[in-house]
Each structure stands twice: as structure tokens, then as C-alpha cells.
Amino acid sequence: MATPDSPAPRLIVALDSADAAAALALAARLDPRRCAVKVGKELFVAAGPQVVREIVARGFNVFLDLKFHDIPNTVAGACAAAARLGAWMIDVHAAGGRAMLAAARNAIDDDARTTGRSPPLLVAVTVLTSLDAAALAETGVAEPPVRQALRLARLARECGLDGAVCSAQEAPELRAAFGASFTLVTPGIRPAGAPSADQARVVTPADAVARGADYLVIGRPITAAPDPLAALAAIDASLGDSR
């Protein structure tokens, strides 16, 4: 697990599966010293909170990626429950607004005071990496993705959140605006030559780090590889001594 003297690995492997046994088998082929893992909606809905407990017990830092977006009281309760599972990082949708973001922050802090545990990182989703400018416009947002990501990240920071989830394409602007202490988590990462699949705004791992990303979320290029640990090592090596 991450500590102040031993930060979490930069790479986060997405365990996107509806089968708990398959996800745990994949985790067994990875190394918690080399990567964190992401548990998203598909696995959580299929397997429930126990799979998070099991992965945490294996020494992994778990990013619980459920993107909470609801009324403030509901999100506060969900965030506190996620913290009690031992998640290292959780996320909420910045579009939920100031009251919801503040409720999430307060719930995490209250749980930490009650339990004596360090609070998980709390980050806000800005613009999904599956959305390009045209898709964003269809939702009523006329601004380009980078402007919307900046707007929502600023709101999250004002509410005391630890960082934001954004495309690495927007990371330079967010890093310049909010400084080194604001954590940037970047999905939509694809090694050179890998298919983009359902991602609209993709960036290579090395380019994401160069643009200011702190954590890179990578799924299929690692999880679908014949040797996931070797694929992870190759991506890690491509980053050089970047941390």
C-alpha cells in the first residue's frame, strides 16, 4: 500500500471484468509494487464490495472508479462506504456541483477522523475521454473539452478535492492552472500502435507523463496481453526514470 515515503505506482491497471474470479486471477499475475488497480462499475456490480476487500488484502492500491453523481447526501454516504472498504482513491463527477463535492469531501474527512485511517484520495471526473467536442456539444456544453475540464477541475479544487480525472490531452492546462499538488489521473492511455477502441481522446503513456499526468489508467493493452506483467513492465520502461 502507498505511504508518504512509498507513493502508489504511477500505472493503474483497469480490472474491467464482470467475473470476480477472472479479475482476481488477473490481479494474481500483476505485482502491487509495480501497479495499482482500478475496480470500476462492471466488476463492482457483478462481484460487490468483497472483491475490493480481497484485492486490497493482496496489497494493491485500489482506485474505486464508481464516478458517484447524485444528491449530496447520497454521495456522502457512498464515499464514506468506499473509504471503509479500504480504497486508496475514489472518484465523483464534478458535474454534480459544489454542494455534492463538498459533501463528498466532508464525508471522507469525517470517516478518517472516526476510524483513524488516512483518507483516500478524492478526485473529480471532468470530461470523459470517450467524448470529443461534438459529443460534448450534444450534451449542451458548447465549450471545447479542455475549457470544460478546466472549469470543473477548478470547482473541485475549490471544494477541497485532491485532484481530477481528465484526458492527458488536457493535463498541461490543468497542471499549469492548479500546480504540482493537484493530482491528475488520466484514462484513455494507449501505447503507440494500440487500437483506441471506444476512447476519443487518447495519449501514449510517455506523452501523458510529459504532459503532467500523475497516474495513468490502462486497461486492455495490459489486461488483454498474453503476459500482463510483461506488458506492464514494457509500459513502465517506456516512461524511463520519470518519478
Buried (B, 14 or more C-beta within 10 A) or exposed (E): BBEEEEEBBBBBBBBBBEBBEBBBEBBEBBEBEBBBBBBBEBBBEEBEBEBBBBBBEBEBBBBBBBBBBBEBEEBBBBBBBBBBBBBBBBBBBBBBBEEBBBBBBBBBBBBBEEEEEEBBBBBBBBBBBBBBBEBBEEEEBEBBBBBBBBBBBBBBBEBBBBBBBBBBBBBBBBBEEBEEEBBBBBBBBBBEEBEEEEBBBBBBBBBBBBBBBBBBBBBBBBBEBEEBBEBBBBBBEBBEEEE
